[in-house]
């Protein structure tokens, strides 16, 4: 990314993105999902080995870059992978995936854990909601991850079936820098 593009991104970045991501705009840039996923995968390798978990990567061969706050999207991926590790039993599998659909890059983290009960699927993204997992966490990670994704113009969802694991996915729009939002087009984002 050239200095002019970085300056344009920083200037165009809505206050809601800065508020949701905790960033002043100093870290935006083109991110390639393959590098993001490979980087996160490598960083959690010791945790995977500790539970004898297999990490599979099913990545699209070629995807366009997306303009994001790389550190915050790594935070999202780290949270999703961390939860997958936490809830996947010994010798289970975690799959990282990516594809391009309708001008959006979709990233996903799937596991072979216990799954999520249907009545909990509608509440999983609520702030401070931990479900029936015996106090395993504060209920903020998924809420914050979703807020970061939405502040970047994407969306996050979960698909799950009890006994068959869970799959968390999120999209990031592919946008040329000329189409980034302006200061006057602030995104709605909950206070964190």
Secondary structure, DSSP 8 states (H G I E B T S, - for coil): --HHHHHHHHHH--HHHHHHHT--STTEEEE-HHHHHHHHHHHTHHHHHHTT-EEEEE--S----EEEEHHHHHHHHHHHHHHHHHHS-TT-EEEEEEEEETTEEEEEEEE-S----HHHHTTTTSTT--TTSTT-S-S-HHHHHHHHHHHTT--EEEEE-TTS-EEEEEEEE---GGGS--TTS-------
